[in-house]
Amino acid sequence: MSGDSQIREELGELFHDVVTQHEDVMAECLSILRLYNLTPSTLYYKYEAFLLSRPSGLRAKLAVLTLDTVRELRKEIQREQQTKAVTSGAGAGGAVAGENTPKSNGVGLKKGKANMADLGGFLDGLSTPSRPSKPRPSNPPARLANTSNNANLPTPGRSSFNPTTQTPSSFATPQRASPAGASSSSYRPAVSRLAPPNSNGNHLQTPNGKGTNAHSGASSPVSGPESPAALTPQPAQPFRLRPQPHSLVETLNPHLPSASDPSITVGVPPGSKQRVTLSSTSDPRQYDYRYMFEKVSQRSEALDDLIDEFAESVKDAYGITELGDPHFVSEEPVYAVGRILSPPTDSSKATANSLYLESSRFLGAGKRVSLRFAPMGTLKVRGGAPGVKGFGVFPGCLVCVKGKNGGGGVFVVEEVLMPPPSTLAQTPVDELLQFQHGDKLAGNPLSMAVAAGPYTLDDDLNYEPLEALVNVVIDERPDVLILLGPFVDSQHPMIATGAVLKVPTDIFRDEVTSRLQRVVENSPGTCIIVVPSVRDMVSRHVAYPQAMLDKEQLGLPKRVKLLPNPCTFSVNEIVISLASIDILFHLRREELFHRAEEAEPDPELKPGSGQEVKDSMAQLVRHVLGHRSFYPIFPPPEAHAAEVNLDVTHYPLLKMDGPAPDVLILPSKLKHFSKIVDSSLVVNPAYLSRPHSAGTFAKILVHPSNRDELESGMDMDPDGGMREHGIWERARSEIWRI
């Protein structure tokens, strides 16, 4: 009895009146202590951790220790105990790093319908429940070979942005008509021009018709509904027994010759040197910055600069002479530019009636105004892909809107102007002839292989998927091998629980460096490019944008090229942009799609013809291309903020400066795809390794331009002239199962 009295006294000292004056709360706390063999101080620490792990809105409700709160805390402690049981059961029979014996899973550990042996899936299930969005209809395939259908994935999400304290940035892309036919995934818009004041007294006119110099890619395969494979529990099985190893899953531009075509020669000849020229304008010193030293004033200036730069590009593209302040009351419509803000929510993403528009200090003194969209039928969108009839917004989205503030602190939007597209990359014709038909390639295709980590299953650290990829590379000898992290994943269950005996750098040296050395020895002509991930344990720089890995520390061969995350570089004339952050999945969670009529509908697109089918993945990619940013969301989703570690003051390093990329590589847990978006080839190779099964990677075969056409261009312009690369129409992209 004395012991019970002492425990009650300690609980009273820690929790004060909430337990001493409420016997039911005290009884529940005593029950938890007896059931889980805890001390009062341990229970108090667990309660504090329980509060800190909850969203800010929910945290305020749980700050008062009531009987319901204690019961929720009991459930949390129970989940912790089950996690420890899973970890100990899985680690007891498993192999540590360096051992060849595959790790066996814990037996008989289940909870509900989930597979509790899947630690990653179990932890995913602990997030705050979100209301799933309505499933979207799958898109019909176009120019697609060997494609299978998937089920739609509801994408619950929530914004973590507080419109009273922070600010976001992003927007969508305008498009032009495609010479190969209208397609929402390949459309590249022309930009409308807004005329000067007319005689009727309207100081701003509606933009006029599209230009005639539209350029676009051919229609591309639609990957169908996207579903994160990591969220689907799968039974563990040995990697060597995987079904259909090294099999083709999906093809873009299947009419182009494949690597097996006897009429072409693909791959670097044995013993040959590199046949491609790699160039990059990235300055390593810019990425090697000190993070966690941001100042509020610097963050504010960086976000302001994004709005002002976006405003200038929109004014130039649409011929707008003046931008208005959405905070001022006006009887006439004005054009306003700002950033979309979304208040935080615990259960779902924001709605159209809960958005705010924030101006820069230059355009509107940095003030925020509530945003409302005009009713359907009145609201219009200009510069979007034909047939989409709508636009998407998300926290941080940069927008140009036409409307008026009639009073009451609300800006009513009548028209949304999509951001203008970047110019297409061009190269002198004589250089194209040298790259494609010179002594190195001699008119043969340029081949690339692209893979993204993780590179080992959750069951062990044997790196069998990477070994299988290396065998493919040695056998086919592509010109370029692009590897994106994570290589030593901080979220791997064995690493997260400490069930390893090696330090991360030793794991990398033994499992990754040794295999890349084999590629260098057996295919010296293959150019290897390594890009890190924020989740990489071997990276000393864990903020985004992220510096490249340390070659000397990891013992990588000299021929391996290390680039930052994200980055843009060139292989011969081909401009390639890539990032290892899963921006597509984050956009999918945060995007709010709003219906609107097209201000300039395409006359060739007839209603009901089926051509106006929307491609949700293409719409997400257009946000990236339209904002010319690898990460246009601000702030990052709360559930995934730790995977980004966004450094706002270094936003310039996240920009896609210059022309639009010929190839854009964005790995994602969403379903793999290859498609043409605004004349850029966009590839999501997905991940090489799923938690308990094999993943996928991509092969890209870029065929040369017609030599006679290039030479005729030289004859017409002896100075060399400039020509667009047209990668979208001469590249065959394939998704392969490893």
C-alpha positions in Angstrom: 0.0 0.0 0.0 2.9 2.3 0.8 4.3 1.6 -2.7 1.0 2.5 -4.3 0.8 5.7 -2.3 4.3 6.6 -3.4 3.4 6.1 -7.0 0.3 8.2 -6.6 2.4 10.9 -5.1 4.9 10.9 -8.0 2.1 11.0 -10.5 0.7 14.0 -8.6 4.0 15.8 -8.7 4.3 15.2 -12.5 0.7 15.7 -13.7 -0.5 17.9 -10.8 -4.3 18.4 -10.4 -5.4 16.5 -13.5 -4.7 13.2 -11.6 -5.0 14.2 -8.0 -8.5 15.6 -8.4 -9.7 13.1 -11.0 -9.7 9.6 -9.7 -10.7 8.0 -13.0 -7.6 9.6 -14.7 -5.4 8.4 -11.8 -6.8 4.9 -12.0 -6.1 4.7 -15.8 -2.5 5.9 -15.2 -1.9 3.3 -12.5 -3.3 0.6 -14.9 -0.8 1.6 -17.6 2.1 1.6 -15.2 1.2 -2.0 -14.0 0.4 -3.3 -17.4 3.6 -2.1 -19.2 5.9 -2.1 -16.2 6.6 1.7 -16.4 7.7 4.2 -13.8 5.7 7.5 -13.4 8.6 9.5 -14.9 8.7 7.3 -17.9 4.9 7.7 -18.4 5.4 11.4 -18.2 8.1 11.4 -20.9 6.0 9.2 -23.1 3.1 11.6 -22.7 5.3 14.6 -23.8 6.6 12.6 -26.8 2.9 11.7 -27.6 2.0 15.4 -27.7 5.0 16.4 -29.8 4.2 13.7 -32.4 0.7 15.1 -33.0 -0.2 18.0 -35.5 -0.4 21.4 -33.9 -4.1 21.6 -34.1 -4.6 18.2 -32.4 -1.8 18.9 -30.0 -3.8 21.8 -28.4 -6.7 19.5 -27.7 -4.6 16.8 -26.1 -2.6 19.2 -23.9 -5.2 18.7 -21.1 -4.8 15.3 -19.7 -8.3 13.8 -19.6 -9.5 10.3 -19.4 -9.9 10.1 -23.2 -6.3 11.5 -23.6 -4.9 8.9 -21.3 -6.7 6.1 -23.3 -5.1 7.4 -26.5 -1.8 7.4 -24.7 -2.4 3.8 -23.7 -2.9 2.9 -27.4 0.3 4.6 -28.4 2.3 2.7 -25.7 0.7 -0.5 -26.9 1.8 0.2 -30.5 5.3 0.9 -29.3 5.4 -2.5 -27.5 4.2 -4.3 -30.6 6.8 -2.5 -32.7 9.5 -3.7 -30.3 8.1 -7.2 -30.5 8.2 -7.1 -34.3 11.7 -5.7 -34.3 13.1 -8.3 -31.9 11.3 -11.1 -33.7 12.6 -10.0 -37.1 16.1 -9.2 -35.9 16.6 -12.4 -33.9 16.6 -14.7 -37.0 18.0 -12.1 -39.5 21.4 -11.5 -40.8 23.4 -8.3 -40.0 25.3 -6.4 -42.6 28.1 -8.5 -44.1 26.4 -11.9 -43.6 25.1 -13.8 -46.5 22.2 -15.5 -44.7 18.9 -13.8 -45.5 16.9 -12.5 -42.6 13.8 -14.3 -41.6 10.7 -12.4 -40.5 9.0 -12.7 -37.1 6.3 -15.3 -37.0 2.8 -14.9 -35.7 2.9 -11.2 -35.2 -0.3 -9.7 -36.7 -2.4 -6.7 -35.9 -5.8 -6.3 -37.6 -5.5 -6.9 -41.4 -2.0 -5.5 -41.7 1.1 -7.6 -42.0 3.0 -6.6 -38.9 6.2 -8.2 -40.2 6.3 -5.3 -42.6 7.8 -2.7 -40.3 7.6 0.1 -42.9 3.9 -0.6 -43.6 3.3 -0.7 -39.8 4.9 2.7 -39.2 3.0 4.2 -42.2 -0.2 3.1 -40.5 0.5 5.3 -37.5 -0.1 8.6 -39.3 -3.1 10.7 -38.5 -6.0 9.3 -40.6 -7.0 11.4 -43.5 -10.2 11.5 -45.5 -9.5 9.8 -48.9 -10.1 11.7 -52.0 -12.5 10.4 -54.7 -10.9 7.9 -57.0 -10.1 9.4 -60.4 -10.9 7.5 -63.6 -8.0 5.8 -65.2 -6.7 7.3 -68.4 -6.7 5.3 -71.7 -3.2 4.4 -73.0 -1.7 6.1 -76.0 1.2 4.8 -77.9 1.7 2.3 -75.0 3.1 -1.2 -75.2 3.1 -3.9 -72.6 1.2 -1.9 -70.0 -0.9 -3.3 -67.2 -3.7 -1.5 -65.3 -3.6 -0.5 -61.7 -6.2 0.4 -59.2 -6.7 4.0 -58.2 -5.1 5.2 -55.0 -6.9 7.6 -52.7 -4.5 10.3 -51.8 -5.2 11.6 -48.4 -3.3 14.7 -47.5 -3.3 17.8 -45.4 -1.6 21.1 -45.5 0.6 22.1 -42.7 0.6 25.8 -43.6 -0.5 28.5 -41.2 -1.6 31.6 -43.3 -0.9 33.9 -40.4 2.8 32.9 -40.0 4.2 31.4 -43.2 4.1 31.5 -46.9 4.1 29.0 -50.0 5.0 29.0 -53.7 3.8 27.2 -57.0 1.6 27.0 -60.2 0.7 25.1 -63.4 1.8 25.2 -67.1 0.4 26.7 -70.3 0.5 24.7 -73.5 0.3 24.8 -77.3 -1.4 22.6 -79.8 0.4 19.4 -80.8 1.3 18.6 -84.4 0.7 15.0 -83.5 -2.8 15.6 -82.2 -4.2 17.0 -79.0 -3.2 15.2 -75.9 -3.3 16.4 -72.3 0.1 14.8 -71.6 2.0 16.1 -74.6 0.5 19.5 -75.1 2.8 22.5 -75.2 0.9 25.8 -75.2 1.4 29.1 -77.0 1.1 32.1 -74.8 -1.7 34.6 -75.3 -1.1 38.4 -75.4 -3.1 40.9 -73.5 -3.7 44.0 -75.5 -3.2 47.6 -74.2 -6.2 49.6 -73.0 -9.0 49.8 -75.5 -11.4 52.5 -76.4 -14.1 51.2 -74.1 -12.1 52.2 -71.1 -11.1 48.8 -69.9 -7.5 49.1 -68.7 -7.0 45.3 -69.1 -8.3 43.2 -71.9 -8.8 39.5 -72.1 -5.8 37.7 -73.8 -6.3 37.0 -77.5 -5.9 33.8 -79.5 -3.0 31.4 -79.5 0.1 31.7 -81.7 0.8 29.5 -84.7 4.2 28.4 -83.7 3.0 25.7 -81.4 5.4 22.9 -80.6 4.6 19.7 -78.9 5.4 16.1 -78.5 3.5 13.1 -79.6 0.9 11.5 -77.3 2.3 9.4 -74.6 1.3 6.4 -72.6 -1.0 7.0 -69.7 0.2 5.0 -66.7 -3.3 4.7 -65.3 -4.2 5.1 -61.6 -1.2 5.5 -59.4 -0.6 3.5 -56.2 2.3 3.6 -53.9 3.7 0.1 -53.8 5.2 0.8 -50.4 1.8 1.1 -48.8 0.7 -2.4 -50.0 1.8 -5.2 -47.7 3.4 -8.0 -49.7 4.6 -11.4 -48.6 8.3 -11.7 -48.2 10.1 -14.0 -50.6 13.7 -14.5 -51.7 14.8 -12.0 -54.3 16.2 -14.8 -56.5 12.6 -16.3 -56.8 11.1 -13.1 -58.0 8.6 -13.5 -60.9 9.5 -12.4 -64.4 13.1 -11.1 -63.8 14.3 -8.5 -66.3 11.1 -8.3 -68.2 9.7 -5.3 -70.1 6.7 -3.6 -68.5 6.0 -0.5 -70.5 7.2 1.3 -73.6 7.0 4.8 -74.9 7.4 5.4 -78.7 7.4 1.7 -79.5 7.6 2.4 -83.2 11.2 3.3 -82.8 13.8 0.5 -83.0 14.6 -1.3 -79.8 18.0 -2.4 -78.6 17.4 -5.9 -80.0 16.9 -4.6 -83.5 19.7 -6.0 -85.7 19.7 -2.9 -87.9 21.3 -0.7 -85.1 24.2 -1.1 -82.7 23.4 -0.3 -79.1 25.8 0.0 -76.2 29.5 0.8 -75.9 31.8 -1.7 -77.8 33.9 -3.8 -75.4 37.0 -2.0 -74.3 36.0 1.3 -75.8 36.2 4.6 -74.1 33.3 6.9 -73.3 31.3 7.9 -76.4 29.5 10.8 -74.8 30.4 14.2 -73.4 29.1 15.1 -70.0 28.8 18.7 -69.0 27.3 20.5 -66.0 27.1 24.1 -64.8 26.6 23.1 -61.2 29.0 24.8 -58.8 29.8 22.4 -55.9 30.6 25.3 -53.6 27.0 26.6 -53.9 25.6 23.3 -52.5 28.1 22.9 -49.7 26.4 25.4 -47.5 25.8 25.4 -43.8 22.2 24.4 -43.1 20.1 25.2 -40.0 21.4 28.7 -40.1 18.4 30.3 -41.8 17.1 33.6 -40.7 13.4 34.6 -40.9 14.3 37.7 -42.9 16.3 35.7 -45.4 13.4 33.1 -45.8 11.0 36.0 -46.4 13.2 37.6 -49.0 13.7 34.3 -50.8 9.9 33.7 -51.0 9.3 37.3 -52.1 11.8 37.0 -54.9 9.9 33.9 -56.2 6.7 35.9 -56.5 8.4 38.9 -58.2 10.2 36.7 -60.7 7.0 34.8 -61.5 5.1 38.1 -62.0 7.7 39.3 -64.5 7.5 36.1 -66.5 3.7 36.2 -66.6 3.6 39.9 -67.6 6.1 39.2 -70.5 4.2 36.1 -71.7 0.7 37.5 -71.6 1.5 41.2 -72.4 0.1 42.5 -69.1 1.1 46.1 -68.5 0.1 46.4 -64.9 -0.6 44.2 -61.9 -3.0 45.1 -59.2 -3.1 44.7 -55.4 -5.7 42.1 -54.5 -6.1 43.6 -51.1 -7.5 46.9 -52.4 -11.2 47.3 -53.0 -11.9 47.8 -56.7 -14.9 47.8 -59.0 -12.9 46.9 -62.0 -11.2 43.5 -62.5 -7.4 43.5 -62.0 -4.6 41.0 -62.6 -2.9 39.9 -59.4 0.0 37.6 -58.8 0.7 35.8 -55.5 1.3 32.6 -53.6 -1.5 30.3 -52.5 -1.7 29.7 -48.8 -3.7 26.9 -47.2 -4.6 26.7 -43.5 -3.6 23.6 -41.6 -6.1 20.8 -41.3 -6.0 17.5 -39.3 -8.2 15.3 -41.5 -7.9 16.3 -45.2 -6.4 18.7 -47.6 -7.7 22.3 -48.0 -10.9 23.1 -49.9 -11.4 25.8 -52.5 -13.1 28.0 -49.9 -10.2 28.0 -47.4 -7.4 29.4 -49.6 -5.6 32.7 -49.2 -3.5 34.7 -51.7 -0.3 36.3 -50.5 1.3 39.1 -52.5 5.0 40.1 -52.3 6.1 43.2 -50.5 6.6 45.0 -53.8 3.2 44.0 -55.4 0.9 44.1 -52.3 2.9 44.9 -49.2 3.0 41.2 -48.4 -0.6 41.2 -47.3 -2.9 38.2 -47.5 -6.5 38.1 -48.7 -9.1 35.3 -48.7 -9.5 33.8 -52.1 -12.8 32.7 -53.7 -13.4 31.3 -57.2 -16.3 32.4 -59.3 -19.1 29.8 -59.9 -18.6 27.1 -62.5 -19.5 28.5 -65.9 -18.2 31.9 -65.0 -14.7 30.9 -63.9 -12.2 30.5 -66.8 -8.7 29.2 -67.2 -6.3 30.4 -69.9 -3.2 28.8 -71.2 -3.9 25.3 -69.9 -3.8 22.0 -71.8 -6.8 21.5 -74.1 -9.6 19.5 -72.8 -8.5 19.5 -69.1 -11.0 22.2 -68.3 -9.6 23.0 -64.9 -6.5 23.8 -62.9 -4.7 22.6 -59.8 -3.4 24.6 -56.9 -1.5 23.5 -53.7 0.2 25.2 -50.8 3.0 27.4 -52.2 1.5 27.5 -55.7 2.3 30.7 -57.6 -0.7 32.0 -59.6 -1.8 34.9 -61.8 -5.5 35.6 -61.4 -8.0 38.1 -62.8 -10.8 39.3 -60.5 -11.8 42.0 -58.1 -12.1 42.7 -54.4 -15.5 44.1 -54.0 -15.1 44.5 -50.2 -15.2 42.2 -47.3 -11.6 41.2 -47.6 -12.3 38.6 -50.3 -10.8 38.5 -53.8 -13.1 36.8 -56.3 -11.3 35.1 -59.1 -12.9 35.2 -62.6 -10.0 33.9 -64.6 -6.7 32.0 -63.9 -3.7 32.4 -66.2 -1.4 29.4 -66.4 2.3 30.1 -66.2 4.2 30.3 -69.5 6.4 27.4 -70.6 10.1 27.5 -70.8 11.8 27.8 -74.1 13.1 24.6 -75.7 16.8 23.8 -75.8 18.6 24.4 -79.1 22.1 23.5 -80.4 24.0 24.5 -83.5 23.5 22.1 -86.3 27.2 21.4 -86.8 27.4 20.3 -83.1 24.4 18.0 -83.6 26.1 16.4 -86.5 29.3 15.9 -84.5 27.5 14.5 -81.5 25.2 12.1 -83.4 27.0 11.2 -86.6 30.7 11.8 -85.5 33.4 9.3 -84.9 32.1 8.3 -81.4 28.4 7.4 -82.0 28.6 7.1 -85.8 24.9 7.4 -86.2 24.1 4.8 -83.6 21.6 5.5 -80.7 22.7 6.8 -77.3 21.6 4.4 -74.5 20.9 5.3 -70.9 19.9 3.2 -67.8 18.2 5.0 -64.9 17.5 3.6 -61.4 16.5 5.0 -58.1 17.0 3.6 -54.6 16.4 1.9 -52.2 18.8 -0.8 -53.7 18.1 -3.6 -51.2 15.0 -5.2 -49.8 13.7 -4.5 -46.3 14.5 -8.1 -45.2 18.3 -7.7 -45.5 21.3 -5.6 -46.6 22.5 -7.9 -49.3 21.8 -5.4 -52.1 20.5 -8.2 -54.5 18.5 -5.7 -56.7 21.7 -3.6 -57.2 23.6 -6.8 -58.1 21.0 -7.7 -60.7 21.1 -4.2 -62.1 24.9 -4.3 -62.3 24.7 -7.6 -64.2 22.4 -6.0 -66.7 24.6 -3.0 -67.2 27.7 -5.1 -67.7 25.9 -7.2 -70.2 24.4 -4.3 -72.2 27.1 -1.6 -71.6 24.9 1.5 -71.9 26.5 4.9 -72.6 25.2 6.4 -69.3 24.2 4.8 -66.0 22.3 7.2 -63.7 21.8 6.1 -60.1 19.7 8.1 -57.6 19.8 7.6 -53.8 19.1 6.5 -51.2 22.0 4.1 -51.3 22.2 3.4 -47.5 18.6 4.3 -46.5 18.0 5.8 -43.1 14.5 4.3 -43.2 15.6 0.7 -43.8 14.2 -1.3 -40.8 17.6 -2.9 -39.9 19.3 0.5 -39.9 16.4 2.3 -38.1 16.5 -0.3 -35.3 20.3 -0.5 -35.1 20.4 -4.2 -36.1 23.7 -3.8 -38.1 27.3 -4.1 -37.1 28.8 -1.9 -39.8 28.9 1.9 -40.1 27.1 3.4 -43.1 30.2 4.2 -45.0 31.5 0.6 -44.7 28.1 -0.7 -46.0 28.4 1.7 -49.0 31.9 0.6 -49.7 31.2 -3.1 -49.5 27.9 -3.1 -51.3 27.8 -0.2 -53.7 31.4 0.9 -54.4 32.5 -2.7 -55.1 29.7 -3.2 -57.6 30.4 0.1 -59.4 34.0 -0.9 -59.6 32.9 -4.0 -61.5 31.0 -1.8 -63.9 34.1 0.4 -64.5 36.3 -2.7 -65.1 33.9 -4.5 -67.4 32.4 -1.6 -69.2 34.9 1.3 -69.1 32.9 3.2 -71.7 29.8 3.6 -69.4 29.6 7.0 -67.8 28.3 6.5 -64.2 26.4 9.3 -62.5 25.5 9.2 -58.8 23.0 11.5 -57.2 22.3 11.4 -53.4 19.1 11.4 -51.5 18.2 13.3 -48.3 17.6 9.9 -46.7 21.2 8.7 -47.4 23.1 7.8 -44.3 26.4 8.3 -46.2 25.6 12.0 -47.0 27.0 14.6 -44.6 24.5 17.1 -46.1 20.9 16.3 -45.2 19.2 19.5 -46.3 17.5 20.1 -49.7 19.0 21.2 -52.0 21.7 18.7 -51.2 25.4 18.6 -52.0 27.0 15.7 -53.8 28.5 12.7 -52.0 32.2 12.5 -50.9 34.0 10.4 -53.4 37.1 9.9 -51.3 35.3 9.0 -48.2 33.2 6.4 -50.0 36.1 5.0 -52.1 34.3 5.5 -55.4 36.3 5.0 -58.7 37.5 8.2 -60.4 35.3 7.6 -63.4 32.1 7.9 -61.3 30.6 11.4 -61.6 29.0 12.8 -58.5 26.3 15.4 -58.9 24.1 17.3 -56.4 20.4 16.8 -55.7 18.7 18.2 -57.7 20.7 18.9 -60.8 20.7 19.7 -64.5 23.4 18.5 -66.8 23.9 17.6 -70.5 24.9 14.3 -72.2 26.0 15.4 -75.6 23.2 17.8 -76.6 20.6 16.2 -74.3 19.6 18.4 -71.4 18.7 16.2 -68.4 17.1 17.4 -65.1 16.6 15.1 -62.1 15.8 15.0 -58.4 15.6 12.2 -55.9 12.9 13.9 -53.8 9.4 12.3 -54.4 7.8 15.6 -55.6 5.1 13.8 -57.6 3.7 12.0 -54.5 3.8 15.2 -52.4 2.0 17.1 -55.2 -0.5 14.3 -55.5 -1.3 14.6 -51.8 -1.5 18.4 -51.7 -3.1 19.3 -55.1 -6.6 20.7 -55.1 -8.1 20.5 -58.6 -10.8 23.1 -59.5 -13.1 22.9 -62.6 -13.1 25.8 -65.0 -14.1 26.6 -68.6 -11.4 27.2 -71.1 -11.0 30.8 -72.1 -9.7 29.8 -75.5 -11.0 26.3 -76.3 -9.2 24.3 -79.0 -11.6 24.3 -82.0 -10.1 20.9 -83.1 -11.0 19.3 -79.8 -14.6 18.3 -80.1 -16.6 17.6 -76.9 -17.2 13.9 -76.4 -14.5 12.8 -78.8 -12.4 11.2 -76.0 -9.4 13.5 -76.7 -10.1 15.6 -73.6 -9.2 12.8 -71.2 -7.2 14.2 -68.3 -3.8 12.7 -67.4 -3.3 13.4 -63.7 0.4 12.6 -63.7 1.0 15.0 -66.6 -0.8 17.7 -64.6 1.5 17.1 -61.7 4.6 17.3 -64.0 3.3 20.6 -65.4 3.4 22.1 -61.9 7.1 21.3 -61.8 7.8 22.5 -65.4 5.5 25.6 -65.0 7.2 26.8 -61.8 10.6 25.9 -63.2 11.3 24.4 -59.7 12.2 20.9 -58.5 10.1 21.5 -55.4 7.4 24.2 -55.8 5.5 23.2 -52.6 5.8 25.4 -49.5 5.7 24.4 -46.8 6.4 20.7 -47.4 3.6 18.3 -46.3 3.9 17.8 -42.5 3.9 14.0 -42.9 6.9 14.1 -45.2 8.8 17.2 -44.1 11.6 15.1 -42.6 12.2 13.6 -46.1 12.7 17.0 -47.6 14.4 19.2 -45.0 13.8 22.2 -47.2 16.3 25.1 -47.0 14.2 28.0 -48.2 17.1 30.5 -48.4 18.7 28.3 -51.1 15.7 28.2 -53.3 17.7 29.4 -56.3 19.4 26.0 -56.4 16.0 24.3 -56.9 15.3 26.3 -60.0 15.3 24.9 -63.6 17.1 27.8 -65.0 17.5 28.0 -68.8 15.5 26.0 -71.3 13.1 23.3 -70.5 14.8 19.9 -70.0 14.8 17.4 -72.8 14.6 14.6 -70.2 13.1 15.0 -66.8 13.7 12.2 -64.3 11.4 12.2 -61.2 11.5 8.9 -59.2 8.3 8.3 -57.2 6.5 5.7 -55.2 3.6 6.3 -57.6 3.3 4.0 -60.5 6.1 4.1 -63.0 5.6 5.9 -66.3 7.2 7.4 -69.3 5.3 10.3 -71.0 5.7 13.4 -73.1 4.7 16.6 -71.2 5.2 20.0 -72.9 7.8 18.5 -75.3 9.9 17.1 -72.5 10.4 13.3 -72.0 9.4 12.7 -68.3 10.4 9.4 -66.8 9.4 8.0 -63.4 11.4 4.7 -63.1 9.9 4.1 -59.7 12.2 2.3 -57.2 14.6 -0.5 -57.9 13.6 -2.2 -54.7 10.3 -2.4 -52.9 10.0 -3.4 -49.2 9.8 -7.2 -50.0 9.9 -7.5 -53.8 11.7 -6.4 -56.9 11.1 -3.0 -58.4 11.7 -1.4 -61.8 14.2 0.8 -63.6 14.2 2.6 -67.0 16.1 2.3 -70.2 16.2 5.2 -72.6 17.4 4.9 -76.2 17.9 8.2 -78.0 18.1 7.7 -81.8 20.0 10.3 -83.9 18.3 12.9 -86.1 18.1 12.3 -89.8 21.6 13.1 -91.2 20.3 14.5 -94.5 18.0 16.9 -92.7 20.8 18.1 -90.5 23.2 18.6 -93.5 20.5 20.4 -95.5 20.2 22.8 -92.6 23.9 23.4 -92.7 23.7 24.2 -96.4 20.9 26.7 -95.8 22.8 28.3 -92.9 26.6 28.0 -93.3 27.0 29.7 -89.8 25.6 26.6 -88.2 22.1 27.7 -87.3 20.2 26.5 -84.2 17.9 23.6 -84.0 15.7 22.1 -81.3 16.7 18.7 -80.1 13.3 17.0 -80.5 14.2 14.3 -78.0 10.5 13.5 -77.4 10.1 12.2 -80.9 13.4 10.2 -81.2 13.7 8.6 -77.8 12.3 5.2 -76.9 11.7 4.9 -73.2 11.2 1.5 -71.6 10.3 0.5 -68.0 11.8 -2.8 -67.0 11.3 -5.1 -64.0 14.6 -5.8 -62.4 
